[in-house]
Amino acid sequence: MADQVQLIEVVNLLGSLTRSAHLKRVLSALDPDPALNFWRVMHGNLLDITVLEWCKLFGSDHEEHQKTHWKNVVANQDAFRSELLGKLGVDMKAWQAYWLEMKNYRDQHVAHRDFAKSDVTHFPKLDLALQSSAVYYRYVISELRKLGVARYPDDLRAYGEAFADQARTIAGKALEATLAIKEQVY
Protein backbone atom coordinates (compact mmCIF):
# COMPACT_ATOMS: atom_id res chain seq x y z
CA MET A 1 0.00 0.00 0.00
CA ALA A 2 1.13 3.55 -0.73
CA ASP A 3 2.13 5.78 2.14
CA GLN A 4 0.73 9.24 2.87
CA VAL A 5 3.60 11.10 1.18
CA GLN A 6 3.17 9.08 -2.00
CA LEU A 7 -0.62 9.59 -2.00
CA ILE A 8 -0.22 13.35 -1.54
CA GLU A 9 2.24 13.46 -4.43
CA VAL A 10 -0.37 11.72 -6.60
CA VAL A 11 -3.07 14.20 -5.51
CA ASN A 12 -0.79 17.12 -6.39
CA LEU A 13 -0.09 15.69 -9.85
CA LEU A 14 -3.80 15.05 -10.43
CA GLY A 15 -4.56 18.63 -9.43
CA SER A 16 -1.90 20.02 -11.76
CA LEU A 17 -3.15 17.88 -14.63
CA THR A 18 -6.75 18.95 -14.00
CA ARG A 19 -5.96 22.66 -13.83
CA SER A 20 -3.79 22.51 -16.96
CA ALA A 21 -6.36 20.55 -18.97
CA HIS A 22 -9.23 22.82 -17.96
CA LEU A 23 -7.26 26.00 -18.63
CA LYS A 24 -6.27 24.62 -22.06
CA ARG A 25 -9.94 23.94 -22.80
CA VAL A 26 -11.03 27.37 -21.57
CA LEU A 27 -8.42 29.18 -23.68
CA SER A 28 -9.24 27.07 -26.73
CA ALA A 29 -12.95 27.79 -26.36
CA LEU A 30 -12.38 31.53 -25.97
CA ASP A 31 -9.79 31.85 -28.75
CA PRO A 32 -9.02 28.62 -30.65
CA ASP A 33 -6.54 30.27 -33.03
CA PRO A 34 -4.85 33.15 -31.20
CA ALA A 35 -2.92 35.77 -33.17
CA LEU A 36 -0.31 36.39 -30.50
CA ASN A 37 2.54 33.94 -29.95
CA PHE A 38 2.10 34.53 -26.21
CA TRP A 39 -1.27 32.76 -26.31
CA ARG A 40 -0.05 30.07 -28.74
CA VAL A 41 2.75 29.20 -26.32
CA MET A 42 0.23 29.03 -23.47
CA HIS A 43 -1.99 26.65 -25.47
CA GLY A 44 0.95 24.38 -26.32
CA ASN A 45 2.47 24.39 -22.84
CA LEU A 46 -0.84 23.56 -21.21
CA LEU A 47 -1.33 20.57 -23.50
CA ASP A 48 2.25 19.43 -22.97
CA ILE A 49 2.10 19.62 -19.17
CA THR A 50 -1.25 17.80 -19.14
CA VAL A 51 0.22 14.96 -21.19
CA LEU A 52 3.41 14.85 -19.08
CA GLU A 53 1.47 14.72 -15.81
CA TRP A 54 -0.91 12.08 -17.16
CA CYS A 55 2.02 9.91 -18.22
CA LYS A 56 3.48 10.13 -14.71
CA LEU A 57 0.19 8.66 -13.47
CA PHE A 58 -0.78 6.27 -16.28
CA GLY A 59 2.21 6.01 -18.65
CA SER A 60 5.01 3.47 -18.52
CA ASP A 61 4.83 1.52 -15.30
CA HIS A 62 8.28 -0.01 -15.57
CA GLU A 63 10.10 3.24 -14.92
CA GLU A 64 11.65 3.00 -11.47
CA HIS A 65 11.01 6.65 -10.52
CA GLN A 66 7.29 6.50 -11.28
CA LYS A 67 6.09 6.10 -7.71
CA THR A 68 2.98 8.05 -8.76
CA HIS A 69 1.98 5.53 -11.44
CA TRP A 70 -1.31 3.91 -10.49
CA LYS A 71 0.20 0.43 -10.54
CA ASN A 72 2.64 1.54 -7.83
CA VAL A 73 -0.14 3.00 -5.66
CA VAL A 74 -3.28 0.89 -6.07
CA ALA A 75 -3.47 -2.26 -3.96
CA ASN A 76 -5.95 -4.25 -6.09
CA GLN A 77 -4.91 -3.51 -9.68
CA ASP A 78 -7.46 -5.78 -11.34
CA ALA A 79 -10.37 -4.18 -9.49
CA PHE A 80 -9.07 -0.69 -10.24
CA ARG A 81 -8.56 -1.46 -13.93
CA SER A 82 -12.11 -2.81 -14.17
CA GLU A 83 -13.51 0.26 -12.43
CA LEU A 84 -11.41 2.56 -14.62
CA LEU A 85 -12.53 0.99 -17.89
CA GLY A 86 -16.15 0.85 -16.69
CA LYS A 87 -16.22 4.52 -15.63
CA LEU A 88 -14.57 5.55 -18.91
CA GLY A 89 -16.92 3.39 -20.97
CA VAL A 90 -14.06 1.89 -22.97
CA ASP A 91 -12.63 -1.58 -23.43
CA MET A 92 -9.00 -2.54 -22.94
CA LYS A 93 -8.22 -2.10 -26.64
CA ALA A 94 -9.54 1.49 -26.66
CA TRP A 95 -7.69 2.27 -23.42
CA GLN A 96 -4.43 0.92 -24.84
CA ALA A 97 -4.89 2.99 -28.00
CA TYR A 98 -5.40 6.14 -25.92
CA TRP A 99 -2.44 5.25 -23.70
CA LEU A 100 -0.25 4.84 -26.79
CA GLU A 101 -1.47 8.14 -28.27
CA MET A 102 -0.60 10.03 -25.06
CA LYS A 103 2.74 8.26 -24.60
CA ASN A 104 3.77 8.77 -28.24
CA TYR A 105 2.91 12.47 -28.06
CA ARG A 106 4.98 12.78 -24.90
CA ASP A 107 7.89 10.80 -26.30
CA GLN A 108 7.99 12.37 -29.75
CA HIS A 109 6.98 15.96 -29.10
CA VAL A 110 7.46 16.84 -25.44
CA ALA A 111 10.00 14.85 -23.46
CA HIS A 112 12.20 13.51 -26.26
CA ARG A 113 11.81 15.79 -29.26
CA ASP A 114 11.90 13.63 -32.40
CA PHE A 115 12.71 16.05 -35.22
CA ALA A 116 11.98 13.35 -37.79
CA LYS A 117 8.39 13.47 -36.52
CA SER A 118 8.25 17.19 -35.78
CA ASP A 119 5.05 17.91 -37.67
CA VAL A 120 2.27 17.17 -35.24
CA THR A 121 -0.83 16.33 -37.23
CA HIS A 122 -2.89 15.05 -34.33
CA PHE A 123 -3.04 16.42 -30.81
CA PRO A 124 -4.34 14.20 -28.01
CA LYS A 125 -7.85 14.86 -26.76
CA LEU A 126 -8.02 15.38 -23.02
CA ASP A 127 -11.42 13.81 -22.24
CA LEU A 128 -10.08 10.42 -21.17
CA ALA A 129 -7.15 12.05 -19.37
CA LEU A 130 -9.57 14.02 -17.20
CA GLN A 131 -11.94 11.09 -16.69
CA SER A 132 -9.19 8.63 -15.80
CA SER A 133 -7.69 11.18 -13.42
CA ALA A 134 -11.03 11.54 -11.64
CA VAL A 135 -11.20 7.76 -11.14
CA TYR A 136 -7.64 7.64 -9.80
CA TYR A 137 -8.32 10.65 -7.57
CA ARG A 138 -11.35 8.92 -6.03
CA TYR A 139 -9.16 5.99 -5.08
CA VAL A 140 -6.35 8.15 -3.66
CA ILE A 141 -8.71 10.42 -1.70
CA SER A 142 -10.37 7.36 -0.19
CA GLU A 143 -6.95 6.14 0.97
CA LEU A 144 -6.02 9.58 2.34
CA ARG A 145 -9.32 9.81 4.22
CA LYS A 146 -8.49 6.47 5.91
CA LEU A 147 -5.25 8.12 7.09
CA GLY A 148 -7.15 11.13 8.45
CA VAL A 149 -6.07 13.55 5.70
CA ALA A 150 -9.02 15.77 4.83
CA ARG A 151 -7.51 18.95 3.34
CA TYR A 152 -8.14 18.05 -0.31
CA PRO A 153 -11.42 18.32 -2.23
CA ASP A 154 -13.63 15.24 -2.25
CA ASP A 155 -14.33 15.34 -5.98
CA LEU A 156 -11.78 16.16 -8.68
CA ARG A 157 -14.45 16.74 -11.33
CA ALA A 158 -16.23 19.36 -9.23
CA TYR A 159 -12.89 20.98 -8.41
CA GLY A 160 -11.99 21.05 -12.12
CA GLU A 161 -15.32 22.59 -13.09
CA ALA A 162 -14.98 25.29 -10.41
CA PHE A 163 -11.43 26.01 -11.60
CA ALA A 164 -12.64 26.21 -15.22
CA ASP A 165 -15.41 28.66 -14.26
CA GLN A 166 -12.93 30.96 -12.55
CA ALA A 167 -10.37 30.53 -15.36
CA ARG A 168 -13.02 31.44 -17.94
CA THR A 169 -13.55 34.81 -16.25
CA ILE A 170 -9.84 35.52 -15.85
CA ALA A 171 -8.89 34.31 -19.35
CA GLY A 172 -11.70 36.32 -20.93
CA LYS A 173 -10.40 39.51 -19.36
CA ALA A 174 -6.79 38.67 -20.21
CA LEU A 175 -7.62 37.91 -23.84
CA GLU A 176 -9.67 41.10 -24.09
CA ALA A 177 -6.76 43.08 -22.65
CA THR A 178 -4.44 41.79 -25.39
CA LEU A 179 -6.75 42.27 -28.39
CA ALA A 180 -5.13 45.53 -29.51
CA ILE A 181 -1.60 44.14 -29.31
CA LYS A 182 -0.12 43.17 -32.67
CA GLU A 183 2.41 40.37 -32.88
CA GLN A 184 5.90 41.78 -33.33
CA VAL A 185 8.07 38.72 -32.76
CA TYR A 186 7.59 35.94 -35.30
Backbone as CSV, one residue per row, in Angstrom:
resi,resn,N_x,N_y,N_z,CA_x,CA_y,CA_z,C_x,C_y,C_z
1,MET,0.837,-1.190,0.000,0.000,0.000,0.000,0.876,1.246,0.000
2,ALA,0.405,2.284,-0.649,1.134,3.546,-0.732,1.082,4.264,0.610
3,ASP,2.135,5.008,0.901,2.130,5.782,2.138,1.540,7.175,1.891
4,GLN,1.373,7.929,2.950,0.727,9.244,2.873,1.480,10.203,1.951
5,VAL,2.794,10.211,2.030,3.597,11.104,1.182,3.373,10.784,-0.295
6,GLN,3.385,9.513,-0.618,3.169,9.083,-1.998,1.765,9.454,-2.477
7,LEU,0.761,9.245,-1.643,-0.618,9.586,-1.995,-0.780,11.087,-2.215
8,ILE,-0.144,11.888,-1.390,-0.224,13.347,-1.543,0.465,13.788,-2.829
9,GLU,1.569,13.153,-3.168,2.240,13.463,-4.429,1.311,13.175,-5.612
10,VAL,0.586,12.061,-5.543,-0.367,11.717,-6.602,-1.470,12.768,-6.675
11,VAL,-2.017,13.170,-5.534,-3.069,14.199,-5.508,-2.571,15.491,-6.139
12,ASN,-1.343,15.883,-5.825,-0.789,17.116,-6.390,-0.637,17.024,-7.902
13,LEU,-0.191,15.877,-8.403,-0.090,15.687,-9.851,-1.464,15.714,-10.512
14,LEU,-2.433,15.055,-9.888,-3.796,15.047,-10.432,-4.377,16.456,-10.467
15,GLY,-4.091,17.245,-9.450,-4.556,18.633,-9.429,-3.905,19.449,-10.527
16,SER,-2.612,19.300,-10.705,-1.896,20.020,-11.761,-2.428,19.645,-13.136
17,LEU,-2.604,18.362,-13.365,-3.152,17.881,-14.631,-4.537,18.488,-14.876
18,THR,-5.372,18.449,-13.872,-6.747,18.945,-14.001,-6.777,20.437,-14.300
19,ARG,-5.998,21.206,-13.572,-5.955,22.658,-13.830,-5.428,22.953,-15.229
20,SER,-4.372,22.271,-15.638,-3.792,22.506,-16.964,-4.766,22.133,-18.075
21,ALA,-5.412,20.987,-17.943,-6.361,20.553,-18.974,-7.549,21.504,-19.071
22,HIS,-8.072,21.907,-17.928,-9.225,22.815,-17.960,-8.841,24.196,-18.486
23,LEU,-7.681,24.698,-18.113,-7.259,25.998,-18.631,-7.023,25.919,-20.135
24,LYS,-6.444,24.824,-20.608,-6.268,24.621,-22.059,-7.623,24.650,-22.758
25,ARG,-8.599,23.964,-22.208,-9.938,23.938,-22.799,-10.586,25.329,-22.791
26,VAL,-10.446,26.027,-21.688,-11.025,27.373,-21.573,-10.408,28.293,-22.620
27,LEU,-9.082,28.311,-22.702,-8.418,29.184,-23.677,-8.801,28.809,-25.104
28,SER,-8.878,27.516,-25.387,-9.244,27.071,-26.732,-10.679,27.457,-27.080
29,ALA,-11.562,27.407,-26.106,-12.953,27.794,-26.356,-13.074,29.304,-26.589
30,LEU,-12.309,30.070,-25.841,-12.385,31.530,-25.971,-11.674,32.040,-27.222
31,ASP,-10.565,31.417,-27.590,-9.792,31.850,-28.753,-9.022,30.652,-29.298
32,PRO,-9.650,29.858,-30.178,-9.025,28.624,-30.650,-7.793,28.833,-31.540
33,ASP,-7.667,30.003,-32.143,-6.541,30.268,-33.034,-5.992,31.669,-32.740
34,PRO,-5.293,31.823,-31.612,-4.852,33.151,-31.203,-3.814,33.749,-32.150
35,ALA,-3.856,35.061,-32.292,-2.924,35.770,-33.170,-1.565,35.977,-32.503
36,LEU,-1.558,36.111,-31.212,-0.311,36.387,-30.498,0.423,35.095,-30.137
37,ASN,1.724,35.091,-30.342,2.543,33.943,-29.953,2.440,33.665,-28.458
38,PHE,2.261,34.697,-27.655,2.101,34.528,-26.208,1.007,33.502,-25.914
39,TRP,-0.150,33.674,-26.553,-1.267,32.758,-26.312,-1.033,31.397,-26.947
40,ARG,-0.357,31.356,-28.096,-0.048,30.075,-28.735,0.869,29.237,-27.841
41,VAL,1.847,29.903,-27.232,2.748,29.197,-26.316,1.960,28.669,-25.119
42,MET,1.055,29.469,-24.597,0.230,29.034,-23.470,-0.576,27.782,-23.844
43,HIS,-1.211,27.813,-25.010,-1.987,26.647,-25.472,-1.100,25.400,-25.521
44,GLY,0.051,25.521,-26.158,0.948,24.384,-26.316,1.497,23.881,-24.987
45,ASN,1.918,24.800,-24.135,2.474,24.394,-22.843,1.435,23.706,-21.969
46,LEU,0.215,24.181,-22.011,-0.839,23.556,-21.211,-1.127,22.134,-21.686
47,LEU,-1.146,21.934,-22.984,-1.330,20.570,-23.502,-0.153,19.695,-23.097
48,ASP,1.055,20.221,-23.279,2.249,19.431,-22.970,2.302,19.036,-21.495
49,ILE,2.022,19.948,-20.595,2.101,19.618,-19.168,0.989,18.634,-18.792
50,THR,-0.164,18.755,-19.405,-1.249,17.804,-19.144,-0.810,16.400,-19.542
51,VAL,-0.229,16.270,-20.719,0.224,14.960,-21.192,1.355,14.429,-20.302
52,LEU,2.300,15.282,-19.952,3.406,14.852,-19.078,2.891,14.349,-17.732
53,GLU,1.999,15.116,-17.118,1.468,14.724,-15.814,0.673,13.425,-15.919
54,TRP,-0.126,13.294,-16.975,-0.914,12.077,-17.160,0.005,10.865,-17.300
55,CYS,1.094,11.026,-18.042,2.020,9.908,-18.225,2.731,9.533,-16.925
56,LYS,2.914,10.462,-16.020,3.479,10.132,-14.709,2.513,9.255,-13.915
57,LEU,1.233,9.385,-14.195,0.193,8.661,-13.469,-0.253,7.386,-14.171
58,PHE,-0.246,7.398,-15.511,-0.784,6.271,-16.282,0.152,5.759,-17.369
59,GLY,1.298,6.399,-17.572,2.211,6.007,-18.645,2.955,4.728,-18.340
60,SER,4.199,4.676,-18.709,5.014,3.472,-18.516,5.152,3.141,-17.043
61,ASP,4.785,1.926,-16.701,4.830,1.521,-15.301,6.142,0.846,-14.924
62,HIS,7.012,0.650,-15.870,8.277,-0.012,-15.567,9.382,0.963,-15.179
63,GLU,9.102,2.253,-15.286,10.103,3.244,-14.923,10.199,3.328,-13.407
64,GLU,11.399,3.117,-12.905,11.649,3.004,-11.472,11.174,4.231,-10.684
65,HIS,11.335,5.415,-11.245,11.008,6.651,-10.524,9.519,6.982,-10.531
66,GLN,8.715,6.183,-11.154,7.294,6.496,-11.277,6.505,6.000,-10.074
67,LYS,6.823,6.518,-8.913,6.091,6.101,-7.714,4.665,6.628,-7.715
68,THR,4.343,7.531,-8.650,2.982,8.048,-8.756,2.125,7.240,-9.727
69,HIS,2.743,6.345,-10.500,1.981,5.535,-11.443,0.960,4.699,-10.672
70,TRP,-0.228,4.587,-11.213,-1.315,3.914,-10.491,-0.953,2.485,-10.084
71,LYS,-0.164,1.802,-10.888,0.195,0.426,-10.543,1.135,0.359,-9.333
72,ASN,1.764,1.477,-9.000,2.639,1.541,-7.830,1.927,2.111,-6.610
73,VAL,0.642,2.398,-6.746,-0.135,3.000,-5.662,-1.331,2.137,-5.284
74,VAL,-2.027,1.615,-6.276,-3.282,0.887,-6.072,-3.003,-0.535,-5.592
75,ALA,-3.676,-0.927,-4.543,-3.474,-2.259,-3.960,-4.045,-3.364,-4.849
76,ASN,-5.307,-3.233,-5.271,-5.950,-4.255,-6.091,-6.028,-3.733,-7.531
77,GLN,-5.008,-4.047,-8.319,-4.910,-3.507,-9.675,-6.017,-3.992,-10.594
78,ASP,-6.408,-5.242,-10.474,-7.464,-5.779,-11.343,-8.793,-5.069,-11.095
79,ALA,-9.123,-4.869,-9.836,-10.374,-4.178,-9.495,-10.328,-2.735,-9.980
80,PHE,-9.191,-2.076,-9.797,-9.070,-0.687,-10.235,-9.182,-0.585,-11.754
81,ARG,-8.502,-1.478,-12.460,-8.558,-1.456,-13.925,-9.991,-1.655,-14.406
82,SER,-10.705,-2.582,-13.794,-12.108,-2.811,-14.166,-12.953,-1.574,-13.909
83,GLU,-12.768,-0.956,-12.748,-13.510,0.262,-12.433,-13.157,1.379,-13.412
84,LEU,-11.870,1.528,-13.699,-11.411,2.563,-14.616,-12.058,2.405,-15.986
85,LEU,-11.962,1.219,-16.556,-12.532,0.992,-17.889,-14.046,1.170,-17.866
86,GLY,-14.700,0.698,-16.808,-16.150,0.852,-16.688,-16.566,2.319,-16.604
87,LYS,-15.875,3.098,-15.783,-16.215,4.524,-15.633,-15.939,5.293,-16.917
88,LEU,-14.908,4.873,-17.655,-14.573,5.552,-18.907,-15.457,5.099,-20.060
89,GLY,-16.080,3.926,-19.901,-16.917,3.389,-20.969,-16.110,2.923,-22.170
90,VAL,-14.903,2.383,-21.894,-14.060,1.886,-22.974,-13.608,0.461,-22.633
91,ASP,-13.213,-0.260,-23.662,-12.634,-1.580,-23.432,-11.112,-1.453,-23.375
92,MET,-10.451,-2.556,-23.099,-8.996,-2.535,-22.939,-8.297,-2.086,-24.222
93,LYS,-8.824,-2.476,-25.359,-8.221,-2.096,-26.639,-8.280,-0.571,-26.835
94,ALA,-9.408,0.039,-26.528,-9.540,1.494,-26.662,-8.635,2.209,-25.656
95,TRP,-8.563,1.666,-24.429,-7.690,2.265,-23.418,-6.226,2.206,-23.865
96,GLN,-5.807,1.065,-24.390,-4.426,0.919,-24.839,-4.121,1.851,-26.011
97,ALA,-5.081,2.066,-26.886,-4.887,2.992,-28.005,-4.715,4.422,-27.487
98,TYR,-5.527,4.800,-26.499,-5.404,6.139,-25.917,-4.069,6.279,-25.194
99,TRP,-3.713,5.259,-24.422,-2.444,5.251,-23.701,-1.280,5.449,-24.671
100,LEU,-1.308,4.745,-25.787,-0.249,4.843,-26.793,-0.225,6.231,-27.428
101,GLU,-1.384,6.791,-27.697,-1.466,8.136,-28.266,-0.819,9.167,-27.322
102,MET,-1.160,9.087,-26.044,-0.597,10.027,-25.064,0.907,9.808,-24.909
103,LYS,1.321,8.566,-24.789,2.736,8.257,-24.598,3.546,8.660,-25.823
104,ASN,3.050,8.386,-27.015,3.765,8.772,-28.235,3.891,10.287,-28.354
105,TYR,2.825,11.009,-28.023,2.905,12.471,-28.065,3.984,12.950,-27.092
106,ARG,3.961,12.402,-25.882,4.980,12.785,-24.898,6.379,12.459,-25.409
107,ASP,6.562,11.245,-25.880,7.889,10.795,-26.299,8.406,11.541,-27.522
108,GLN,7.547,11.804,-28.488,7.993,12.369,-29.755,7.963,13.891,-29.808
109,HIS,7.146,14.515,-28.959,6.979,15.961,-29.105,7.211,16.761,-27.830
110,VAL,7.312,16.105,-26.697,7.460,16.845,-25.443,8.760,16.476,-24.736
111,ALA,8.859,15.248,-24.291,9.999,14.847,-23.464,11.247,14.532,-24.287
112,HIS,11.065,13.927,-25.434,12.197,13.513,-26.260,11.911,13.969,-27.683
113,ARG,12.163,15.201,-27.975,11.809,15.788,-29.265,12.390,14.966,-30.408
114,ASP,11.517,14.413,-31.238,11.903,13.629,-32.402,11.709,14.513,-33.630
115,PHE,12.806,15.111,-34.108,12.708,16.052,-35.218,12.284,15.377,-36.520
116,ALA,12.460,14.073,-36.608,11.978,13.352,-37.786,10.451,13.305,-37.802
117,LYS,9.847,13.486,-36.628,8.392,13.475,-36.517,7.913,14.802,-35.947
118,SER,8.523,15.894,-36.394,8.255,17.194,-35.777,6.916,17.796,-36.179
119,ASP,6.356,17.377,-37.279,5.051,17.909,-37.675,3.953,17.147,-36.945
120,VAL,3.353,17.796,-35.985,2.267,17.168,-35.241,0.996,17.357,-36.055
121,THR,0.403,16.252,-36.448,-0.831,16.326,-37.228,-2.049,15.989,-36.379
122,HIS,-1.786,15.456,-35.189,-2.888,15.046,-34.327,-2.500,15.306,-32.877
123,PHE,-3.280,16.140,-32.220,-3.041,16.420,-30.808,-3.977,15.557,-29.966
124,PRO,-3.479,15.040,-28.848,-4.341,14.199,-28.008,-5.541,14.973,-27.466
125,LYS,-6.662,14.311,-27.430,-7.849,14.857,-26.762,-7.683,14.602,-25.267
126,LEU,-8.249,15.459,-24.457,-8.022,15.376,-23.020,-9.192,14.777,-22.244
127,ASP,-10.245,14.359,-22.922,-11.418,13.805,-22.237,-11.058,12.608,-21.358
128,LEU,-10.418,11.610,-21.947,-10.077,10.417,-21.171,-9.011,10.707,-20.118
129,ALA,-8.149,11.665,-20.386,-7.152,12.046,-19.372,-7.860,12.589,-18.134
130,LEU,-8.831,13.460,-18.334,-9.573,14.022,-17.197,-10.424,12.958,-16.508
131,GLN,-11.079,12.121,-17.288,-11.938,11.090,-16.692,-11.124,10.058,-15.919
132,SER,-10.016,9.615,-16.490,-9.186,8.627,-15.797,-8.573,9.229,-14.541
133,SER,-8.238,10.496,-14.598,-7.693,11.183,-13.425,-8.721,11.252,-12.308
134,ALA,-9.967,11.479,-12.659,-11.026,11.535,-11.642,-11.203,10.182,-10.956
135,VAL,-11.082,9.099,-11.725,-11.197,7.759,-11.141,-10.029,7.506,-10.191
136,TYR,-8.839,7.829,-10.626,-7.643,7.638,-9.798,-7.733,8.505,-8.534
137,TYR,-8.183,9.734,-8.705,-8.317,10.652,-7.572,-9.271,10.078,-6.518
138,ARG,-10.385,9.519,-6.976,-11.347,8.921,-6.035,-10.687,7.846,-5.182
139,TYR,-9.868,7.040,-5.823,-9.158,5.987,-5.084,-8.191,6.608,-4.069
140,VAL,-7.383,7.547,-4.516,-6.352,8.147,-3.657,-6.984,8.919,-2.505
141,ILE,-8.048,9.658,-2.772,-8.714,10.416,-1.702,-9.308,9.467,-0.668
142,SER,-9.838,8.360,-1.120,-10.365,7.363,-0.192,-9.253,6.859,0.733
143,GLU,-8.090,6.605,0.175,-6.952,6.140,0.973,-6.469,7.233,1.938
144,LEU,-6.444,8.473,1.465,-6.024,9.580,2.339,-7.017,9.797,3.470
145,ARG,-8.289,9.652,3.178,-9.316,9.810,4.224,-9.125,8.756,5.319
146,LYS,-8.750,7.528,4.931,-8.485,6.473,5.906,-7.325,6.844,6.826
147,LEU,-6.402,7.680,6.307,-5.246,8.123,7.089,-5.532,9.412,7.858
148,GLY,-6.763,9.917,7.729,-7.150,11.127,8.446,-6.810,12.418,7.732
149,VAL,-6.407,12.351,6.479,-6.071,13.547,5.701,-7.339,14.044,5.012
150,ALA,-7.745,15.261,5.345,-9.020,15.774,4.825,-8.892,17.129,4.134
151,ARG,-7.685,17.585,3.859,-7.509,18.946,3.341,-7.725,19.087,1.833
152,TYR,-7.952,17.993,1.141,-8.135,18.047,-0.306,-9.609,17.890,-0.655
153,PRO,-10.008,18.442,-1.814,-11.421,18.318,-2.226,-11.837,16.856,-2.357
154,ASP,-13.104,16.603,-2.129,-13.633,15.243,-2.252,-13.732,14.780,-3.702
155,ASP,-14.007,15.704,-4.606,-14.329,15.341,-5.984,-13.475,16.158,-6.952
156,LEU,-12.656,15.486,-7.730,-11.777,16.163,-8.680,-12.557,16.802,-9.824
157,ARG,-13.640,16.160,-10.243,-14.454,16.741,-11.329,-15.058,18.075,-10.907
158,ALA,-15.639,18.112,-9.722,-16.231,19.356,-9.228,-15.160,20.431,-9.065
159,TYR,-14.005,20.039,-8.547,-12.889,20.976,-8.414,-12.497,21.520,-9.789
160,GLY,-12.368,20.642,-10.770,-11.992,21.051,-12.122,-13.002,21.990,-12.749
161,GLU,-14.278,21.719,-12.544,-15.322,22.589,-13.090,-15.289,23.966,-12.427
162,ALA,-15.074,24.009,-11.121,-14.976,25.290,-10.411,-13.753,26.063,-10.894
163,PHE,-12.640,25.360,-11.088,-11.430,26.005,-11.598,-11.690,26.556,-13.002
164,ALA,-12.345,25.779,-13.850,-12.641,26.214,-15.221,-13.538,27.440,-15.226
165,ASP,-14.531,27.485,-14.343,-15.407,28.657,-14.256,-14.616,29.913,-13.921
166,GLN,-13.744,29.808,-12.924,-12.930,30.961,-12.552,-11.947,31.306,-13.670
167,ALA,-11.332,30.305,-14.276,-10.370,30.527,-15.361,-11.039,31.204,-16.553
168,ARG,-12.283,30.847,-16.822,-13.016,31.444,-17.941,-13.131,32.962,-17.754
169,THR,-13.437,33.383,-16.551,-13.552,34.810,-16.252,-12.202,35.499,-16.401
170,ILE,-11.180,34.922,-15.802,-9.840,35.521,-15.854,-9.304,35.534,-17.282
171,ALA,-9.411,34.407,-17.983,-8.889,34.313,-19.347,-9.632,35.250,-20.292
172,GLY,-10.934,35.390,-20.101,-11.701,36.317,-20.931,-11.186,37.732,-20.805
173,LYS,-10.929,38.157,-19.588,-10.404,39.507,-19.363,-8.978,39.648,-19.904
174,ALA,-8.169,38.625,-19.725,-6.789,38.669,-20.214,-6.754,38.714,-21.744
175,LEU,-7.574,37.888,-22.383,-7.625,37.913,-23.845,-8.125,39.260,-24.359
176,GLU,-9.134,39.784,-23.710,-9.667,41.095,-24.087,-8.594,42.174,-23.942
177,ALA,-7.798,42.079,-22.891,-6.762,43.076,-22.646,-5.652,43.026,-23.693
178,THR,-5.514,41.914,-24.400,-4.436,41.792,-25.391,-4.932,41.920,-26.835
179,LEU,-6.201,42.194,-27.028,-6.754,42.271,-28.387,-6.071,43.312,-29.261
180,ALA,-5.729,44.439,-28.710,-5.130,45.528,-29.506,-3.638,45.343,-29.743
181,ILE,-3.044,44.363,-29.131,-1.595,44.141,-29.307,-1.374,43.353,-30.594
182,LYS,-0.479,43.843,-31.406,-0.117,43.166,-32.668,1.159,42.382,-32.452
183,GLU,1.207,41.189,-33.000,2.408,40.367,-32.880,3.595,41.067,-33.543
184,GLN,4.691,41.129,-32.810,5.896,41.783,-33.328,7.090,40.830,-33.384
185,VAL,6.956,39.676,-32.796,8.067,38.717,-32.764,7.576,37.405,-33.369
186,TYR,8.050,37.134,-34.583,7.586,35.944,-35.295,8.556,34.817,-35.221
